[in-house]
């Protein structure tokens, strides 16, 4: 039984990667997988649900790869900048994750997924990074007068600004993101506040 779900998942990933979310429908996936449309619905209630499962898995793979490739004991400024820029680079190089930038598509997918599942996001990366921030706060490497949750929200805001690079000005964007990250991180590691 799980074999069919895996087949649907794998062919869905292949098709979404090559053609994008909007240009694929359930019958494309079932035809490629060699199953009936009804079988698809035994495992996934919608194309959106399948896409979100694939998206979340790809996101976890990226974050895990990033965490494994960075020396988390390094200087907080360097570690955080590396994390942020590797995340953006990883999103840009993965066609599934790149759908994040297509706000019309992604907001619909996300809304549909949340209605079916509640807010069940994979947050092992968030928890790992939050623990790192708490460690830095205890060690005096990061301000401890700001709650860890707020610091995490600040980093999320900086990463999400990437979805507005056209409005900011694409020609300035990489430098602006670099400066914003640097200013925020320096403000957070200035423990004399």
Number of C-alpha atoms within 10 A of each C-alpha: 7 8 8 16 15 13 17 24 21 15 18 25 22 16 19 22 16 13 12 16 22 9 10 15 15 18 15 15 25 19 12 14 18 13 15 13 14 11 13 22 12 11 17 18 11 16 19 21 19 21 22 18 15 19 20 15 14 19 20 16 12 19 19 13 14 19 17 10 12 15 12 15 9 10 12 19 18 14 15 20 16 16 18 19 17 19 17 16 11 19 19 15 10 14 20 25 21 17 20 18 16 12 12 10 15 18 13 12 19 18 14 17 20 15 9 12 11 10 11 8 9 12 10 12 16 13 12 11 18 16 13 16 23 18 13 18 20 12 11 14 18 23 22 18 10 11 12 18 11 10 17 16 11 15 16 13 11 16 16 14 14 16 13 12 16 11 9 13 11 13 10 11 17 14 11 15 19 14 12 13 21 16 12 15 20 14 14 21 19 12 14 9 9
